[in-house]
Amino acid sequence: MKLIKPSFWQNSNFLTILLYPFSLITYIINYYKKFSKQNDFKIKIICVGNIYIGGTGKTALSIEIYKLLKKKYKTVFIKKNYKNQKDEIKLLSSKGKVICHKSRLKALQSAQKKKFSLAVMDDGLQQKNIKYDLKIVCFNSSEGLGNAHLLPAGPLRESIDEMKYCDIAILNGEKSNNKLKKKLKEVNRNIKIFEGFYEPKNLIDLNKNRKYLMFCGIGNPHEFEKTLLKYKFKIKKKIIFPDHYHFSTKEIKNLRNNAKKNNLNIITTEKDYLRLTKKQRIKISHLKVRLRIKKLNEFKELLNNI
């Protein structure tokens, strides 16, 4: 979904009330999904998803899980083939094997035929007709539940009550969120909660003495900015596009002109960089990050027990 999150998703206003009746449609759809017959697979399946739409770190977490388990299992990423998410597919493909299909069920069947023993599914918590061995939900620690309403009145794809069926919650970002932790435990006292943060991988390739124009089209641009500032980048201008945005040649040219006029270097995310053509990438830097999980040994133990 290409979007810039509206402010009322975080702090309710009159638009929240206006859109609330449409959220009932989301509730009804989710309610009937619960009656779906679950398909069981011989391959083990770890689902990494979210209920807050966009920018929760599920792709980054999927990559870390793949790294942790690839020696123990013949592992593959499963990704539903959305046209506007080619950036995520490219990113996953740069880290390991990916099976992409418009149907997650057919992707899993393919993985099973190819003798993979573990599938790490990037997204899919809302698909109730698959039996998962481990269900992990990701949140951005700063945004939490937003205004806690379902789409479109709020940012939630399904109710917080669905967390009673999840095994692990990961709260990603620079800020702790004890309120969210407490709420998750109220819904599911057995859920295991971990925190994660983003760590740059290519600082040595970037000149932090320069001043930068930052641009991105991701689900949570503020977290990208926080990471840059944490590592002492001098951000003088920022331009935000919708999530999964496809940049035109004219827009990149305008970014270059803006940067040149103000004597700035340009920096973006790895996801956005992968969306650019080779020609568009010229003189544009990107920050590569990995997700670091606190209490990693405890997290690894849970993964190894599936």
N, C-alpha and C positions, 0 to 999 in steps of 0.2 A: 504494500500500500504506500503510495507516494503522498506524504503529508508532512506538514509542520504542525506540531501539537498545539491546539488552541489553549490559551491561558486558563480557560474555565475548566479544563480537564484536571488542573491542579487545585484551583480555588473556585468553587462553584459560584455562579452568578445567575442572572435571569435566563440565560441560554440553556443552562443545565435543566431548569424547570421546563423550559419550552421543548427540549429534546427528550425529556424523560419518557413520554409515552412510546417513543421509538425504541427505547432501551428495553421495553417489555418484549419487543420482537426478538431481540438478542436472547433474553431470558427464556422465551418459549422454545427457540431453536436449540439452545443448550439443554433444556429440560428433556426434549424428545431424543436428543443424541444419547442420553443415558440408557435408553432402551435398545441401543444397537447391539447386535450379537458380536462378541469379541472373537477375532481371528487369532488363533494360537500358532506360533511359529517355532520350529526347532532351534533357530538362531536366537541367541540372547539379544534383547533390545533394551537399550538405555535411551529414554526420551528426555531431551533437554528442551524445555519450552518456557513459556511465560503466560501470565494473564494480563499484565500491563503491556499494551501494544508498543513494540519497538524500543530499542535502546537499552535492553536489559543485560546484554552480554552473553546471550545463549550461544552464538557462533564461537566466540572466544572460549567459552567453557567447553563446548563440544570438541574443540581442537585440543584442549588440555587433557580431556578424558581420553581422547584417541592416543595421545602421547603416553599416558600412564598405563594403558592397557594393551597397546599394540604388540608388546613382546609376549604377553600371556595369551592373547587371542588373535586370530586372523580377523582384523577389524576393518570395517568400512563405514564411511559416512552415508547416511540416507538424507536426501534433501528433496522436498517437493519442487517440481520444476515450474516456478513462477517466473515469467518473463522479466519482471522488474527486479529480480534478485540474482541476476547473473554475477554481480560483484561477490556475493556470499559464496556462490558455487565456485567461482574462480579462487577465492581465498581458501576454501576447503580443499580444492583440488591441488593447491600448492603444498598442502600438508599431508595428504594421503589419498587413498582410493575413495571415489565418490560414485554412488549410484543415484541418478537423478531421474525422476519420472513424474508425470502429472498425477499419478496415483501412488501414494505411499505403500499401499498393499502390494502393488505390482513391483515396486522397487525392492521391497522386502523378499518377495518371492524370487526375484532375480538374485539377490544377495545369497539366499538359501541355496539356489541352484549352483552358484559359483563357489559354494563350500566355505563362505565366510562364517565364522563362529560368533561374531559380535557385530551388531549394528549400533552406531551412535547416531541417533536421529536428531537433527537440528530442526526443532519446532515439531509440533504434533500433539501437544497436551489436549487440545480440543477435539482430537480425533479419537472417539471413544470405542471404535470397533477394532482396536488393536490391543492385545494383551502385552503390557510392558513388564519387563523384569525389574526396572528401576525408573521411577518418575522423578525428575528434577525440575524445579521451577526457579527461574531467575528473576530477580528484581534489581532495579537501580536503587541504591540505598538513599539517594537524595529525594527521588520522586515517590518512593514507596508505593502506595495504592492510589496516589492522586486524590481526586475527590471521592473515590471508592464507588463510583457509578459505572454501570455497563455502557458499552458503546451504543449510541453516539453521545449520550449525555456525559459520559466519562471515558476513561482510557482502558477500562477492563474488558477483556474478551470473554471472561466468565466470572462468576461470583467467587469471592474469597473463600466461601464455604467449600469450594471444590478442592481446597488445599488439604482437606481431610484424606484425600486419596493420593497425596504426594509423599514421597519418602524423604526428599532432601530439598531444602531451600538455600539458594546462594544469593547473598546481598552484595552486589558489586558496586564499587565506587569508593571515593575518598572519605566518605562520611558514614559513621555508624548510625543505625536507626533502631533504637531500642523499642520504640513504639510499634514498629512493624514486627519485630521479633516477638513482642508480647502478644500481638494480634494473631500471629501464625500459631503460637503455642496454645492460644485459646481455642482455635479451630481444630488443631491437631497436636495434642501434647506429645506425640511420638515423632513428629517431624524433626529431622536433624538440620540445624541451621549453621551455615558457614558464611564467612565474609571473604570477598575477593577485592583485589585492586589491580589497576593496570600499570605494568612496568614496561618502559621503552626498551627496545631491542637494538636500535641503531643510532643511539646518541652520538657515537663516534663519527658518524657520517654527516652530522648536522652541525652547523655553525651557530651556537647559541649567543654569540656576540653580535649577530645581525638582528635587525628588527624585522618582524614578520607580518604579512597579511595571511590570516587563517581563513580557509573556506572548507566547508564540508556539507554533505547531504546524507546524514545518518540519523538514526532514531533519537539519539541523545547527544546533540552537539556540545552541550554544556560540560559533559563529562570529558570530552576531548580537550576542551579549553582548560578545564581544571588540571588535567594531566600535563599539558604544556606549561602552565603556570607553575605547577609543582616542581618541574624540572628547569625552571628559570628561563623559559623562552620569553622574549619580549614581543608580546602580541599588541600591535598598534591598530590593526583593523581586523574585523571579522565579518564574513559574509556567509549566511546560512541558507541552504537550499532544502527542499523537502527530502525526506528519506528515500534512498535508492534513486536519486535524481540522475537523469542522463544529461550531461553537459553538452551544450552546443559549441561549435567552433567560435561563434560570436561571443558567447559568454566567457569562454576561456580567454579570448583576446581582450575582452573588457577587464578581466581580472589582471592580466599582464599589464595593461595600460595603467590601471589603478596602482599596482605595485610599483611600476617604473616611475610614475609621477611622484610617489611618496618615498621613493628609494627604499623599498621593502622587498624582502624575499617572500616567496609563496610557500606555504606548507598546508598539507591536507592529511587525511587519514589513509591507511592502506586500502581500505574498502573503496574510497573515492578514487584513489590513484588507479586501482584496477579497472575502474569504469572509463578511464581516459584512454584515448588512442595514443599510439607512440608519439605522434607529432604533438598532441596536447600536453604530454608529460614533460616536454623540454622545459628546463629551468623551474620545474615544480618539485619540491621536496615532499616526502611523506614520512610520517612517524609510524614505525612498526611497533606494536605493543603485544605483550602476552598477558594473560590473566594469571595472577598469582593468588593462590588460595591459602588463607591462614588455616592453621591446624591441618596441614596437608596430609600428614600421616594418618590421621583419623579419617579424613576423606577417602584416602586410598584404600583403607581397610574396608570401608563400606562398599566401594566399587568392587573389590576383590571377592566379596562375599555374595555376589549376585548368582 
